[in-house]
Amino acid sequence: MPGRERAPDADPGAVVYESGSIRPYAVTGGRTRSKGELIPIEALVSVIGMPAVQLSTEKSRIVELALTQYLSIAELSAHMHLPVGVVRVLVGDLVEEGHARVHGVVASQYNPAATLSVLESVLDGISAL
């Protein structure tokens, strides 16, 4: 198909569109949330070793990025050029599969209002400089 050529080393199972990337809903199978708790964007992700099973291209990239360092959901989203919601779902899947851990924020205690309060305090501190 014109405009839909694949790189020679591209994943043959990947869905390729004119932009050269896959649609976010295709990455998550149409899901907007993982089965577990909502993971805040500032939560840090670490990987528990290299998985022995074959992972999707996107999950493999998360494993590669977070294998040697802690990265937040927001950082993973930026590195992967994927929406935060998609990365949340993928990380949630990796956690559920036992390949990753989320650190720093207990999801069941996550309170968006408290996060906003902290961000406002930081902004006030920066403004005072």
VOGU-3710 file (C-alpha; in Angstrom, 3 decimals, decimal comma):
1> mpgrerapda> 0,000/0,000/0,000  1,386/3,446/-0,815  2,521/5,432/2,221  2,361/2,380/4,448  5,750/0,794/3,811  7,375/-0,921/6,728  10,981/-0,580/7,794  12,908/-3,795/7,030  13,414/-4,470/10,754  9,864/-3,477/11,812
11> dpgavvyesg> 7,698/-5,814/13,848  5,635/-7,709/11,226  2,649/-7,766/13,604  2,605/-4,011/14,182  -0,219/-1,958/12,710  1,358/0,764/10,572  -0,414/3,956/9,503  0,623/6,872/7,302  2,326/8,584/10,241  4,564/5,541/10,686
21> sirpyavtgg> 3,201/4,806/14,150  0,373/2,782/15,539  -2,835/4,195/16,946  -2,919/4,393/20,759  -6,100/2,339/21,034  -4,446/-0,424/19,000  -1,569/-0,600/21,510  -3,918/-1,206/24,452  -6,525/-3,268/22,646  -9,028/-0,451/23,099
31> rtrskgelip> -8,611/-0,344/26,892  -8,325/3,012/28,619  -7,448/1,581/32,044  -5,483/-1,364/33,310  -7,165/-3,923/35,537  -5,432/-2,559/38,651  -5,499/0,828/40,315  -4,938/4,060/38,386  -1,219/4,817/38,340  -0,346/8,510/38,850
41> iealvsvigm> 1,882/10,094/36,199  4,586/10,849/38,784  4,799/7,241/39,986  8,193/5,648/39,366  8,464/2,404/37,442  11,196/-0,222/37,743  11,548/-3,506/35,923  12,086/-6,844/37,637  14,731/-8,339/35,339  14,331/-9,244/31,702
51> pavqlsteks> 11,089/-11,145/31,070  11,525/-14,633/29,631  8,325/-14,293/27,602  7,849/-12,393/24,348  6,365/-8,943/24,982  4,756/-6,485/22,606  7,036/-3,886/21,050  5,736/-1,183/23,400  6,084/-3,276/26,555  9,588/-4,304/25,474
61> rivelaltqy> 10,483/-0,624/25,112  9,232/0,112/28,648  11,330/-2,773/29,954  14,364/-1,483/28,056  13,939/2,075/29,369  13,210/1,167/33,000  15,620/-1,751/33,353  18,551/0,279/34,686  16,791/3,311/36,149  13,541/4,403/37,736
71> lsiaelsahm> 11,369/6,368/35,318  8,003/8,000/35,923  4,950/7,281/33,814  5,317/10,796/32,351  8,962/10,179/31,416  8,151/6,853/29,788  5,359/8,568/27,864  7,776/11,219/26,576  10,490/8,718/25,637  8,020/6,513/23,800
81> hlpvgvvrvl> 6,003/9,310/22,163  2,809/7,706/23,462  -0,040/9,285/25,463  0,229/8,991/29,246  -2,978/6,944/29,378  -1,536/4,334/27,035  1,654/4,064/29,089  -0,413/3,712/32,270  -2,271/0,754/30,769  0,945/-0,887/29,530
91> vgdlveegha> 2,732/-0,415/32,866  -0,336/-1,723/34,689  -0,198/-4,817/32,490  3,524/-5,274/33,196  2,887/-4,970/36,941  0,045/-7,480/36,774  2,246/-9,883/34,770  4,984/-9,565/37,416  7,524/-7,823/35,167  7,499/-4,355/36,779
101> rvhgvvasqy> 6,902/-2,479/40,018  5,443/0,959/40,671  7,167/2,981/43,427  6,600/6,209/45,288  2,835/6,461/45,338  0,437/3,910/46,715  -2,250/3,891/44,055  -5,107/3,267/46,497  -4,016/6,358/48,470  -3,589/8,539/45,384
111> npaatlsvle> -5,444/11,806/45,730  -5,343/14,152/42,725  -6,294/17,113/44,953  -3,265/16,474/47,178  -1,022/16,315/44,113  -2,401/19,631/42,894  -1,747/21,121/46,335  1,881/19,944/46,219  2,343/21,335/42,704  0,888/24,693/43,771
121> svldgisal> 3,306/24,796/46,734  6,239/24,053/44,438  5,098/26,788/42,035  4,805/29,250/44,932  8,330/28,331/46,042  9,745/28,801/42,562  7,938/32,128/42,183  9,451/33,310/45,475  12,995/32,766/44,152
//
